Amino acid sequence: MAHEGLWEQLDKLDRQKTAKRAKCQYLGEPERYVIVLLNTEYVVNLSDKAIFSEQSGSAPVAAEFLKQLCVLAYLINAQDLPLANKLARPETLPGGQFFFRGQHQLPTEELESAFGEYPERLYKIAEQFNAKRCEFGDASIELYVLPRIPLTIVIWRSDEEFGARASILFDQTAASHLPLDALSAAVNLAVEALVKEPE
């Protein structure tokens, strides 16, 4: 079973306290958490050790590996903290200077390719994720991956002198809620969703 160690950790935690820390719902019979990931509601079924989304009128869809990782790591690690409302670059998070390199570099190039010529497209696509417009760069949004994990995505348009640029910023509290590997996975899920979403 994928993520067996994480399921074991989660099972040992107090259900009500976990739901409060993670800003999600806990329901009994069967025991489950209901949590929003990228504007989609997921059920985390503790007895079956299964995570799936329930769309009205269609069969439940099992969450893929990275989504499971993000949800489980978040339920285990999230803290009952208010947002700092201060943006942080990935390398300024605790341990981030060494982590967000090489294979863990954030996927800004995908954002540059998708939105560099037409940054306004970001706003259209972001509506589907309930993202909020921001005032940075040529287009920017605040997008919640998980209830306590907002990402701020900023795009600068390409022109004759410079290529497109993109930044991904976190709230300063981000590393309190997710270990860096899960935070990196959450960013990749968000970028993948934005880039592949048709307008």
Z-matrix of the N, CA and C atoms (Angstrom, degrees):
N
C 1 1.471
C 2 1.531 1 110.15
N 3 1.321 2 116.11 1 137.32
C 4 1.468 3 120.08 2 179.31
C 5 1.531 4 109.95 3 -67.00
N 6 1.311 5 115.41 4 140.49
C 7 1.478 6 122.77 5 172.37
C 8 1.530 7 113.08 6 61.09
N 9 1.322 8 117.07 7 35.62
C 10 1.471 9 120.30 8 -175.74
C 11 1.539 10 111.13 9 -57.41
N 12 1.341 11 115.98 10 -42.30
C 13 1.466 12 119.87 11 -179.53
C 14 1.523 13 112.34 12 -61.12
N 15 1.338 14 116.43 13 -37.85
C 16 1.469 15 120.09 14 179.42
C 17 1.533 16 111.03 15 -68.51
N 18 1.335 17 115.91 16 -40.92
C 19 1.477 18 119.12 17 177.52
C 20 1.535 19 110.28 18 -60.13
N 21 1.330 20 116.04 19 -41.27
C 22 1.469 21 119.74 20 179.96
C 23 1.534 22 110.83 21 -63.21
N 24 1.336 23 116.02 22 -42.91
C 25 1.471 24 119.57 23 177.99
C 26 1.528 25 110.68 24 -61.62
N 27 1.323 26 115.94 25 -45.29
C 28 1.463 27 120.75 26 -177.28
C 29 1.532 28 110.53 27 -63.07
N 30 1.325 29 116.51 28 -39.35
C 31 1.462 30 121.04 29 -176.17
C 32 1.532 31 112.25 30 -63.10
N 33 1.335 32 116.47 31 -26.36
C 34 1.470 33 120.30 32 -177.69
C 35 1.525 34 113.18 33 -81.94
N 36 1.333 35 117.18 34 -10.11
C 37 1.471 36 120.64 35 -173.11
C 38 1.526 37 111.71 36 -88.05
N 39 1.315 38 115.43 37 150.38
C 40 1.463 39 121.89 38 175.25
C 41 1.530 40 109.47 39 -63.10
N 42 1.327 41 116.84 40 124.92
C 43 1.476 42 120.93 41 -172.61
C 44 1.531 43 112.41 42 -63.00
N 45 1.338 44 116.44 43 -49.00
C 46 1.477 45 119.65 44 -176.10
C 47 1.532 46 111.10 45 -65.54
N 48 1.330 47 115.57 46 -41.88
C 49 1.474 48 119.06 47 -179.72
C 50 1.525 49 110.67 48 -65.92
N 51 1.334 50 115.75 49 -38.48
C 52 1.475 51 119.91 50 178.68
C 53 1.523 52 110.14 51 -61.46
N 54 1.332 53 116.58 52 -45.84
C 55 1.474 54 120.63 53 -179.89
C 56 1.525 55 110.93 54 -61.45
N 57 1.341 56 116.92 55 -39.77
C 58 1.466 57 120.42 56 -179.88
C 59 1.532 58 110.56 57 -67.21
N 60 1.348 59 115.52 58 -45.32
C 61 1.466 60 118.94 59 179.58
C 62 1.521 61 110.77 60 -60.19
N 63 1.324 62 115.41 61 -41.89
C 64 1.469 63 120.43 62 -172.37
C 65 1.536 64 113.16 63 -89.02
N 66 1.338 65 116.98 64 -1.67
C 67 1.480 66 121.37 65 -177.98
C 68 1.521 67 110.89 66 54.90
N 69 1.342 68 115.29 67 51.18
C 70 1.459 69 119.55 68 177.44
C 71 1.526 70 107.71 69 -137.81
N 72 1.325 71 117.37 70 -177.09
C 73 1.470 72 122.00 71 -178.93
C 74 1.520 73 110.46 72 -100.73
N 75 1.332 74 115.95 73 144.93
C 76 1.460 75 120.22 74 168.39
C 77 1.527 76 107.52 75 -116.73
N 78 1.314 77 116.97 76 130.79
C 79 1.467 78 122.12 77 179.64
C 80 1.519 79 108.83 78 -127.56
N 81 1.336 80 115.81 79 147.51
C 82 1.469 81 119.83 80 179.83
C 83 1.516 82 111.79 81 -101.02
N 84 1.318 83 115.07 82 167.82
C 85 1.477 84 124.14 83 173.15
C 86 1.531 85 114.34 84 49.61
N 87 1.292 86 121.64 85 77.25
C 88 1.461 87 125.69 86 -5.33
C 89 1.539 88 111.13 87 -77.61
N 90 1.329 89 115.75 88 157.39
C 91 1.467 90 120.15 89 179.57
C 92 1.526 91 109.64 90 -66.37
N 93 1.317 92 114.87 91 124.84
C 94 1.467 93 117.91 92 -178.67
C 95 1.527 94 110.60 93 -158.94
N 96 1.323 95 114.23 94 153.63
C 97 1.460 96 121.50 95 169.41
C 98 1.523 97 107.50 96 -104.35
N 99 1.331 98 115.75 97 148.57
C 100 1.463 99 120.65 98 173.02
C 101 1.517 100 106.29 99 -120.34
N 102 1.313 101 115.88 100 120.62
C 103 1.466 102 120.89 101 -171.79
C 104 1.524 103 110.01 102 -137.29
N 105 1.317 104 116.32 103 148.58
C 106 1.472 105 120.84 104 -179.09
C 107 1.529 106 109.21 105 -100.45
N 108 1.322 107 115.23 106 124.45
C 109 1.460 108 122.58 107 174.82
C 110 1.521 109 106.97 108 -121.84
N 111 1.330 110 116.41 109 118.61
C 112 1.473 111 121.49 110 -179.89
C 113 1.530 112 112.00 111 49.72
N 114 1.330 113 114.90 112 49.49
C 115 1.459 114 122.73 113 174.83
C 116 1.535 115 114.04 114 65.86
N 117 1.336 116 116.98 115 15.26
C 118 1.464 117 121.34 116 174.76
C 119 1.524 118 107.97 117 -120.00
N 120 1.320 119 115.94 118 135.24
C 121 1.466 120 120.68 119 -178.44
C 122 1.534 121 109.83 120 -83.58
N 123 1.330 122 115.36 121 128.90
C 124 1.465 123 121.03 122 177.81
C 125 1.523 124 109.82 123 -117.63
N 126 1.330 125 115.33 124 143.67
C 127 1.458 126 122.33 125 174.43
C 128 1.527 127 107.37 126 -102.45
N 129 1.332 128 115.68 127 129.44
C 130 1.460 129 121.65 128 177.85
C 131 1.525 130 105.97 129 -109.07
N 132 1.322 131 116.26 130 99.48
C 133 1.462 132 122.08 131 -173.56
C 134 1.525 133 109.03 132 -88.90
N 135 1.332 134 116.64 133 113.56
C 136 1.465 135 120.63 134 -172.56
C 137 1.524 136 112.74 135 -74.13
N 138 1.329 137 117.09 136 -35.17
C 139 1.469 138 117.82 137 -177.60
C 140 1.530 139 111.23 138 -71.99
N 141 1.323 140 117.64 139 -38.84
C 142 1.474 141 120.87 140 -179.45
C 143 1.522 142 112.65 141 -89.72
N 144 1.349 143 116.52 142 -8.88
C 145 1.472 144 121.26 143 -173.36
C 146 1.535 145 110.27 144 51.00
N 147 1.329 146 114.00 145 55.04
C 148 1.471 147 120.69 146 -178.13
C 149 1.529 148 109.36 147 -133.07
N 150 1.316 149 115.38 148 145.47
C 151 1.474 150 121.50 149 176.70
C 152 1.521 151 106.79 150 -125.92
N 153 1.322 152 116.26 151 126.97
C 154 1.466 153 118.82 152 -178.74
C 155 1.524 154 109.62 153 -149.92
N 156 1.331 155 114.21 154 155.82
C 157 1.468 156 119.75 155 175.38
C 158 1.514 157 108.44 156 -97.26
N 159 1.315 158 115.56 157 147.03
C 160 1.464 159 120.55 158 178.36
C 161 1.516 160 108.49 159 -118.97
N 162 1.307 161 116.17 160 106.88
C 163 1.464 162 120.56 161 175.00
C 164 1.518 163 106.53 162 -94.88
N 165 1.321 164 116.37 163 138.16
C 166 1.469 165 118.48 164 -177.44
C 167 1.527 166 109.98 165 -60.92
N 168 1.308 167 114.31 166 131.70
C 169 1.462 168 119.31 167 176.09
C 170 1.516 169 115.40 168 83.17
N 171 1.339 170 118.10 169 0.01
C 172 1.468 171 118.24 170 178.08
C 173 1.527 172 109.48 171 -132.50
N 174 1.321 173 115.09 172 164.42
C 175 1.468 174 120.35 173 -176.88
C 176 1.529 175 110.08 174 -68.80
N 177 1.339 176 117.91 175 149.75
C 178 1.468 177 120.16 176 177.29
C 179 1.528 178 111.46 177 -57.94
N 180 1.335 179 115.75 178 144.40
C 181 1.466 180 120.74 179 -179.94
C 182 1.526 181 108.14 180 -115.28
N 183 1.339 182 116.18 181 123.43
C 184 1.468 183 120.26 182 -179.30
C 185 1.521 184 109.93 183 -65.11
N 186 1.329 185 116.12 184 138.64
C 187 1.474 186 120.70 185 178.00
C 188 1.525 187 108.79 186 -72.25
N 189 1.334 188 115.34 187 140.31
C 190 1.464 189 119.06 188 179.00
C 191 1.532 190 109.92 189 -74.64
N 192 1.327 191 115.54 190 172.16
C 193 1.469 192 123.60 191 -171.32
C 194 1.537 193 112.89 192 -51.81
N 195 1.336 194 117.36 193 -51.29
C 196 1.480 195 120.02 194 -176.39
C 197 1.520 196 111.83 195 -66.56
N 198 1.317 197 116.93 196 -37.43
C 199 1.467 198 119.55 197 178.13
C 200 1.530 199 110.25 198 -64.81
N 201 1.333 200 115.71 199 -41.68
C 202 1.465 201 119.13 200 176.64
C 203 1.526 202 110.92 201 -60.19
N 204 1.333 203 115.78 202 -45.10
C 205 1.469 204 120.20 203 179.21
C 206 1.526 205 111.05 204 -57.21
N 207 1.332 206 116.53 205 -48.61
C 208 1.473 207 120.89 206 -177.64
C 209 1.525 208 111.25 207 -62.44
N 210 1.319 209 116.66 208 -45.78
C 211 1.472 210 120.54 209 -176.80
C 212 1.523 211 110.53 210 -65.72
N 213 1.322 212 117.57 211 -47.14
C 214 1.469 213 120.43 212 -178.08
C 215 1.526 214 111.01 213 -65.63
N 216 1.336 215 116.89 214 -46.43
C 217 1.473 216 119.96 215 -179.67
C 218 1.530 217 110.40 216 -61.99
N 219 1.320 218 116.21 217 -36.69
C 220 1.473 219 120.32 218 179.67
C 221 1.534 220 111.16 219 -68.67
N 222 1.320 221 117.13 220 -46.26
C 223 1.475 222 119.63 221 179.20
C 224 1.531 223 111.32 222 -59.79
N 225 1.323 224 116.83 223 -36.33
C 226 1.469 225 121.17 224 -179.39
C 227 1.531 226 111.27 225 -73.35
N 228 1.345 227 117.05 226 -40.22
C 229 1.468 228 121.02 227 -167.72
C 230 1.525 229 116.29 228 -102.54
N 231 1.331 230 118.27 229 -20.11
C 232 1.479 231 119.91 230 -172.75
C 233 1.526 232 111.17 231 -55.48
N 234 1.317 233 115.61 232 144.06
C 235 1.468 234 122.50 233 179.42
C 236 1.528 235 109.24 234 -114.14
N 237 1.311 236 115.70 235 151.03
C 238 1.469 237 120.47 236 178.35
C 239 1.528 238 108.30 237 -83.30
N 240 1.331 239 114.87 238 73.68
C 241 1.470 240 121.74 239 -175.99
C 242 1.520 241 109.85 240 -123.02
N 243 1.336 242 118.35 241 142.61
C 244 1.461 243 118.55 242 171.33
C 245 1.519 244 109.45 243 -72.32
N 246 1.333 245 116.38 244 157.81
C 247 1.463 246 120.07 245 173.65
C 248 1.523 247 109.45 246 -62.37
N 249 1.324 248 116.34 247 146.93
C 250 1.471 249 120.35 248 174.98
C 251 1.531 250 110.10 249 -76.57
N 252 1.355 251 116.20 250 -22.40
C 253 1.473 252 121.76 251 -174.23
C 254 1.520 253 111.57 252 55.51
N 255 1.337 254 115.05 253 33.49
C 256 1.465 255 121.90 254 173.08
C 257 1.515 256 106.05 255 -128.45
N 258 1.323 257 116.09 256 128.68
C 259 1.461 258 119.36 257 -176.45
C 260 1.527 259 110.31 258 -81.26
N 261 1.326 260 114.51 259 145.14
C 262 1.465 261 120.76 260 -179.77
C 263 1.522 262 109.33 261 -131.45
N 264 1.327 263 116.39 262 135.81
C 265 1.464 264 120.30 263 171.53
C 266 1.526 265 108.01 264 -73.57
N 267 1.325 266 117.73 265 153.70
C 268 1.474 267 119.47 266 -175.34
C 269 1.525 268 112.89 267 -55.79
N 270 1.342 269 116.40 268 -39.03
C 271 1.467 270 118.71 269 -176.13
C 272 1.528 271 113.05 270 -72.45
N 273 1.345 272 117.68 271 -11.51
C 274 1.469 273 119.37 272 178.26
C 275 1.536 274 112.69 273 -92.59
N 276 1.337 275 117.34 274 -7.01
C 277 1.473 276 119.42 275 174.48
C 278 1.532 277 108.49 276 -71.46
N 279 1.344 278 118.25 277 154.09
C 280 1.465 279 120.21 278 179.15
C 281 1.528 280 111.41 279 -55.45
N 282 1.317 281 116.17 280 119.21
C 283 1.471 282 121.10 281 -178.49
C 284 1.514 283 114.14 282 83.83
N 285 1.330 284 117.31 283 -8.12
C 286 1.467 285 121.15 284 -174.19
C 287 1.513 286 114.75 285 -67.92
N 288 1.327 287 116.44 286 -29.03
C 289 1.468 288 120.51 287 -177.69
C 290 1.529 289 111.15 288 -58.71
N 291 1.329 290 116.35 289 -36.07
C 292 1.461 291 120.54 290 -177.84
C 293 1.532 292 111.99 291 -95.83
N 294 1.338 293 116.34 292 -24.16
C 295 1.470 294 118.80 293 -174.07
C 296 1.527 295 112.30 294 -80.95
N 297 1.340 296 117.46 295 -46.94
C 298 1.469 297 120.16 296 -170.36
C 299 1.529 298 111.52 297 -82.87
N 300 1.317 299 115.03 298 62.42
C 301 1.463 300 122.59 299 179.50
C 302 1.522 301 108.23 300 -136.23
N 303 1.340 302 115.22 301 166.71
C 304 1.462 303 119.69 302 174.24
C 305 1.513 304 112.01 303 50.48
N 306 1.336 305 116.89 304 -123.70
C 307 1.468 306 120.42 305 -175.65
C 308 1.526 307 112.23 306 -66.88
N 309 1.339 308 117.30 307 -17.52
C 310 1.464 309 120.04 308 179.43
C 311 1.523 310 113.30 309 -99.25
N 312 1.339 311 116.37 310 9.17
C 313 1.471 312 117.64 311 175.78
C 314 1.523 313 109.23 312 -60.76
N 315 1.323 314 115.48 313 142.23
C 316 1.464 315 117.98 314 -178.12
C 317 1.533 316 110.30 315 -72.28
N 318 1.339 317 116.96 316 149.54
C 319 1.474 318 121.32 317 -170.37
C 320 1.537 319 113.38 318 -80.67
N 321 1.330 320 116.44 319 58.06
C 322 1.473 321 119.39 320 -179.92
C 323 1.532 322 111.98 321 -70.26
N 324 1.329 323 117.13 322 -28.40
C 325 1.476 324 118.91 323 -178.42
C 326 1.529 325 111.42 324 -63.34
N 327 1.336 326 116.37 325 -37.23
C 328 1.469 327 119.46 326 178.19
C 329 1.529 328 110.71 327 -62.22
N 330 1.331 329 116.03 328 -39.75
C 331 1.476 330 120.17 329 178.05
C 332 1.526 331 110.89 330 -66.57
N 333 1.334 332 115.88 331 -40.63
C 334 1.474 333 119.92 332 179.31
C 335 1.523 334 110.99 333 -62.25
N 336 1.348 335 115.50 334 -42.62
C 337 1.479 336 119.46 335 179.37
C 338 1.522 337 111.13 336 -64.97
N 339 1.337 338 116.34 337 -41.79
C 340 1.471 339 120.22 338 -174.02
C 341 1.526 340 112.52 339 -75.96
N 342 1.334 341 117.35 340 -35.85
C 343 1.473 342 119.54 341 -169.68
C 344 1.528 343 114.50 342 -123.76
N 345 1.324 344 117.82 343 -2.24
C 346 1.467 345 120.25 344 -174.20
C 347 1.514 346 114.82 345 -61.30
N 348 1.331 347 116.45 346 -37.83
C 349 1.478 348 118.53 347 -179.81
C 350 1.517 349 111.42 348 -81.30
N 351 1.324 350 116.63 349 -33.56
C 352 1.477 351 121.22 350 -177.86
C 353 1.531 352 109.52 351 -131.97
N 354 1.346 353 117.27 352 76.36
C 355 1.472 354 119.41 353 -177.25
C 356 1.525 355 113.33 354 -56.78
N 357 1.360 356 117.10 355 -27.80
C 358 1.474 357 120.06 356 -177.11
C 359 1.529 358 111.98 357 -62.46
N 360 1.338 359 116.95 358 -23.51
C 361 1.478 360 120.17 359 177.34
C 362 1.524 361 110.96 360 -57.25
N 363 1.332 362 115.83 361 -30.97
C 364 1.463 363 119.73 362 -178.95
C 365 1.528 364 110.52 363 -57.38
N 366 1.336 365 116.77 364 -39.45
C 367 1.471 366 119.94 365 -177.98
C 368 1.523 367 111.34 366 -65.90
N 369 1.328 368 115.40 367 -41.71
C 370 1.469 369 119.35 368 -178.98
C 371 1.518 370 110.91 369 -61.80
N 372 1.328 371 115.89 370 -47.61
C 373 1.458 372 120.78 371 -177.32
C 374 1.527 373 110.55 372 -68.99
N 375 1.336 374 116.03 373 -38.05
C 376 1.467 375 120.84 374 -176.52
C 377 1.528 376 112.53 375 -63.16
N 378 1.335 377 117.02 376 -25.64
C 379 1.472 378 120.21 377 179.11
C 380 1.526 379 111.07 378 -57.19
N 381 1.338 380 116.10 379 -33.59
C 382 1.462 381 120.08 380 -177.92
C 383 1.525 382 112.54 381 -70.21
N 384 1.343 383 115.91 382 -13.87
C 385 1.470 384 120.51 383 -179.91
C 386 1.523 385 111.69 384 -112.28
N 387 1.343 386 115.64 385 12.94
C 388 1.467 387 119.75 386 179.93
C 389 1.523 388 112.40 387 59.99
N 390 1.321 389 117.16 388 29.82
C 391 1.469 390 120.41 389 -178.43
C 392 1.525 391 110.10 390 -78.47
N 393 1.318 392 114.72 391 155.25
C 394 1.460 393 121.52 392 -177.48
C 395 1.524 394 109.09 393 -104.01
N 396 1.321 395 117.11 394 138.28
C 397 1.472 396 120.74 395 176.03
C 398 1.521 397 110.70 396 -69.76
N 399 1.327 398 115.73 397 142.48
C 400 1.466 399 121.28 398 173.69
C 401 1.533 400 108.19 399 -119.90
N 402 1.316 401 115.38 400 -179.88
C 403 1.475 402 119.69 401 -173.01
C 404 1.524 403 112.60 402 -114.15
N 405 1.325 404 118.01 403 26.88
C 406 1.465 405 119.82 404 -178.31
C 407 1.530 406 110.08 405 -101.52
N 408 1.334 407 116.47 406 153.32
C 409 1.462 408 121.78 407 173.52
C 410 1.524 409 112.26 408 56.31
N 411 1.343 410 116.23 409 -152.54
C 412 1.472 411 120.81 410 177.22
C 413 1.530 412 111.30 411 -89.34
N 414 1.325 413 116.42 412 -20.07
C 415 1.473 414 121.57 413 172.27
C 416 1.520 415 106.34 414 -159.86
N 417 1.321 416 116.37 415 141.59
C 418 1.467 417 119.18 416 178.65
C 419 1.526 418 109.29 417 -157.58
N 420 1.326 419 113.71 418 149.48
C 421 1.465 420 120.09 419 -179.18
C 422 1.529 421 109.84 420 -139.78
N 423 1.321 422 114.50 421 157.07
C 424 1.465 423 121.24 422 167.35
C 425 1.519 424 106.93 423 -110.26
N 426 1.313 425 115.53 424 120.97
C 427 1.461 426 122.57 425 -173.53
C 428 1.522 427 108.64 426 -124.81
N 429 1.332 428 116.74 427 126.54
C 430 1.459 429 119.91 428 177.13
C 431 1.523 430 109.83 429 -86.53
N 432 1.329 431 116.22 430 119.61
C 433 1.462 432 120.22 431 173.69
C 434 1.528 433 108.27 432 -80.70
N 435 1.332 434 116.00 433 -45.92
C 436 1.466 435 124.53 434 177.55
C 437 1.526 436 107.58 435 -134.65
N 438 1.325 437 118.63 436 166.10
C 439 1.468 438 119.42 437 -170.04
C 440 1.535 439 116.11 438 -55.86
N 441 1.328 440 118.75 439 -27.43
C 442 1.461 441 120.14 440 178.22
C 443 1.530 442 112.80 441 -114.31
N 444 1.329 443 116.88 442 14.30
C 445 1.469 444 120.80 443 -176.03
C 446 1.534 445 110.91 444 -124.15
N 447 1.342 446 117.58 445 82.50
C 448 1.459 447 118.65 446 171.35
C 449 1.537 448 110.41 447 -82.20
N 450 1.327 449 115.76 448 142.78
C 451 1.468 450 121.43 449 171.19
C 452 1.516 451 107.51 450 -112.97
N 453 1.316 452 116.64 451 140.67
C 454 1.464 453 120.43 452 172.01
C 455 1.526 454 107.31 453 -108.07
N 456 1.316 455 115.40 454 120.41
C 457 1.468 456 121.89 455 -177.11
C 458 1.527 457 108.14 456 -111.83
N 459 1.332 458 115.54 457 126.22
C 460 1.469 459 121.44 458 -175.17
C 461 1.527 460 108.74 459 -123.32
N 462 1.336 461 115.87 460 132.72
C 463 1.469 462 121.93 461 178.65
C 464 1.537 463 109.07 462 -119.97
N 465 1.333 464 115.89 463 133.88
C 466 1.465 465 121.62 464 170.35
C 467 1.523 466 107.47 465 -111.84
N 468 1.301 467 115.80 466 130.55
C 469 1.472 468 122.52 467 -176.09
C 470 1.535 469 111.22 468 -64.34
N 471 1.320 470 115.72 469 145.52
C 472 1.465 471 119.33 470 173.13
C 473 1.529 472 108.88 471 -77.40
N 474 1.319 473 116.77 472 147.00
C 475 1.473 474 120.55 473 175.03
C 476 1.526 475 108.44 474 -141.22
N 477 1.353 476 116.04 475 -168.56
C 478 1.465 477 118.29 476 -175.25
C 479 1.526 478 112.04 477 -65.23
N 480 1.319 479 116.81 478 -30.65
C 481 1.466 480 119.75 479 -176.59
C 482 1.526 481 113.26 480 -88.35
N 483 1.330 482 115.88 481 -41.36
C 484 1.458 483 119.53 482 -172.22
C 485 1.524 484 111.15 483 -125.28
N 486 1.325 485 115.50 484 147.12
C 487 1.455 486 119.65 485 172.12
C 488 1.524 487 109.59 486 -74.18
N 489 1.322 488 115.71 487 170.30
C 490 1.469 489 120.36 488 177.35
C 491 1.529 490 109.39 489 -64.16
N 492 1.334 491 114.48 490 152.21
C 493 1.462 492 119.29 491 175.62
C 494 1.524 493 108.66 492 -133.29
N 495 1.322 494 114.99 493 148.52
C 496 1.469 495 120.05 494 176.49
C 497 1.522 496 108.45 495 -136.79
N 498 1.322 497 115.34 496 146.40
C 499 1.467 498 121.44 497 174.37
C 500 1.517 499 108.76 498 -128.53
N 501 1.323 500 115.16 499 146.73
C 502 1.465 501 121.87 500 173.33
C 503 1.524 502 106.51 501 -122.16
N 504 1.328 503 115.83 502 119.14
C 505 1.464 504 121.29 503 -175.83
C 506 1.523 505 109.68 504 -118.99
N 507 1.319 506 115.20 505 152.01
C 508 1.467 507 121.94 506 -179.15
C 509 1.524 508 110.18 507 -114.23
N 510 1.325 509 116.27 508 160.05
C 511 1.460 510 118.88 509 162.53
C 512 1.534 511 106.65 510 -70.49
N 513 1.334 512 115.78 511 148.43
C 514 1.473 513 119.20 512 -177.05
C 515 1.526 514 113.38 513 -58.76
N 516 1.331 515 117.08 514 -20.39
C 517 1.475 516 120.12 515 -178.19
C 518 1.534 517 113.40 516 -84.85
N 519 1.333 518 118.37 517 -3.30
C 520 1.475 519 121.00 518 -168.87
C 521 1.528 520 113.37 519 -52.96
N 522 1.328 521 116.93 520 -44.30
C 523 1.468 522 119.67 521 -175.91
C 524 1.529 523 112.39 522 -73.34
N 525 1.345 524 117.85 523 -9.17
C 526 1.476 525 119.92 524 173.44
C 527 1.521 526 111.17 525 -75.34
N 528 1.329 527 116.71 526 -21.62
C 529 1.465 528 121.24 527 -173.97
C 530 1.526 529 113.86 528 -102.98
N 531 1.318 530 116.73 529 -24.42
C 532 1.462 531 120.37 530 -177.83
C 533 1.519 532 109.76 531 -142.50
N 534 1.331 533 118.55 532 138.32
C 535 1.457 534 119.60 533 169.42
C 536 1.530 535 109.09 534 -63.11
N 537 1.333 536 116.72 535 158.02
C 538 1.464 537 119.73 536 -171.16
C 539 1.524 538 113.24 537 -61.86
N 540 1.337 539 118.17 538 -33.75
C 541 1.467 540 117.88 539 -179.96
C 542 1.530 541 110.95 540 -66.51
N 543 1.332 542 116.97 541 -38.50
C 544 1.468 543 120.22 542 177.78
C 545 1.523 544 111.07 543 -72.66
N 546 1.334 545 116.72 544 -33.14
C 547 1.468 546 120.50 545 176.72
C 548 1.528 547 109.96 546 -64.71
N 549 1.325 548 115.96 547 -41.88
C 550 1.462 549 120.96 548 176.39
C 551 1.530 550 110.50 549 -62.13
N 552 1.334 551 117.27 550 -41.91
C 553 1.470 552 121.01 551 178.14
C 554 1.522 553 110.50 552 -63.21
N 555 1.344 554 117.12 553 -39.63
C 556 1.469 555 121.14 554 179.40
C 557 1.526 556 111.03 555 -62.93
N 558 1.334 557 116.15 556 -40.81
C 559 1.471 558 120.29 557 177.96
C 560 1.522 559 110.13 558 -63.63
N 561 1.326 560 116.43 559 -44.45
C 562 1.464 561 119.61 560 -179.95
C 563 1.523 562 111.82 561 -61.47
N 564 1.325 563 116.80 562 -39.19
C 565 1.472 564 120.12 563 176.97
C 566 1.523 565 111.01 564 -63.01
N 567 1.342 566 116.06 565 -42.98
C 568 1.461 567 120.41 566 -178.70
C 569 1.527 568 111.61 567 -64.52
N 570 1.318 569 115.57 568 -45.56
C 571 1.480 570 120.01 569 -178.91
C 572 1.516 571 110.25 570 -66.05
N 573 1.317 572 116.42 571 -42.99
C 574 1.480 573 120.20 572 178.53
C 575 1.532 574 110.24 573 -59.62
N 576 1.335 575 116.43 574 -42.13
C 577 1.459 576 119.97 575 -179.84
C 578 1.530 577 111.50 576 -64.79
N 579 1.317 578 117.41 577 -41.86
C 580 1.467 579 121.13 578 -179.56
C 581 1.519 580 111.95 579 -67.19
N 582 1.336 581 114.94 580 -42.50
C 583 1.467 582 119.91 581 -173.65
C 584 1.525 583 111.22 582 -71.69
N 585 1.338 584 117.33 583 -35.47
C 586 1.474 585 118.10 584 -175.76
C 587 1.518 586 113.10 585 -91.37
N 588 1.341 587 116.91 586 -12.19
C 589 1.474 588 120.11 587 -175.41
C 590 1.528 589 109.96 588 -69.17
N 591 1.339 590 118.81 589 122.88
C 592 1.471 591 118.75 590 175.57
C 593 1.532 592 109.59 591 -70.53
N 594 1.326 593 114.48 592 153.55
C 595 1.487 594 117.93 593 -179.96
C 596 1.506 595 110.13 594 -75.34
